[in-house]
Amino acid sequence: MCQHQPPCPSAGAAGREAARLVAYHPEQGWGLLCNGVVFFDDTGELLPDGRSVIPAGAACAGRAR
């Protein structure tokens, strides 16, 4: 998808968040990167293949200690 030179990290790469921003909707809390990743302000992500990445720290959220 990315036409930049050098190319941005792919959606499957560890550094996928470093891809260039294509669209950003701060009023809705999300943006689209040129590698097809949709990122959310809560740090969650939706990958082009439909998989989701939970927000950082969300795995522990709601647990009583």
C-alpha positions in Angstrom: 0.0 0.0 0.0 2.7 2.5 0.9 4.2 4.5 -1.9 6.8 6.3 0.2 10.5 6.0 -0.3 11.9 4.4 1.7 8.7 2.4 2.4 7.0 2.7 5.7 6.9 -0.4 8.0 4.3 -2.9 7.0 1.2 -3.6 9.0 2.8 -6.8 10.3 6.1 -5.1 11.4 6.9 -4.4 15.0 7.2 -0.7 14.2 4.0 -0.4 12.2 3.0 2.8 14.1 5.9 4.7 12.4 4.0 4.6 9.1 2.8 7.9 7.7 -0.6 9.3 8.6 -3.1 9.3 5.8 -6.2 10.5 7.6 -6.9 11.6 11.2 -10.2 12.2 12.9 -9.4 13.5 16.4 -13.1 14.2 17.1 -13.7 10.5 16.7 -10.4 9.3 18.2 -8.9 7.4 15.3 -6.5 7.7 12.4 -5.4 5.7 9.3 -1.8 5.0 8.5 -0.5 4.4 4.9 0.1 0.7 5.8 -3.6 0.2 6.3 -3.5 0.2 10.2 -6.3 2.1 11.9 -5.0 3.4 15.3 -7.1 4.7 18.1 -6.3 7.3 20.7 -6.5 4.7 23.4 -3.5 3.0 21.7 -5.6 0.1 20.3 -5.2 -0.8 16.7 -7.1 -2.5 13.9 -4.9 -4.3 11.4 -5.8 -4.6 7.7 -6.5 -8.3 8.0 -9.1 -7.7 10.7 -7.1 -8.5 13.8 -7.2 -6.1 16.6 -4.4 -5.0 19.0 -5.6 -4.2 22.5 -4.7 -0.9 24.0 -1.5 -0.8 26.1 -2.3 -1.5 29.7 -5.8 -2.8 28.9 -4.9 -6.4 29.7 -4.7 -5.5 33.3 -7.6 -3.0 33.4 -10.5 -3.9 35.6 -8.6 -6.4 37.8 -9.0 -5.9 41.5 -5.8 -6.4 43.5 
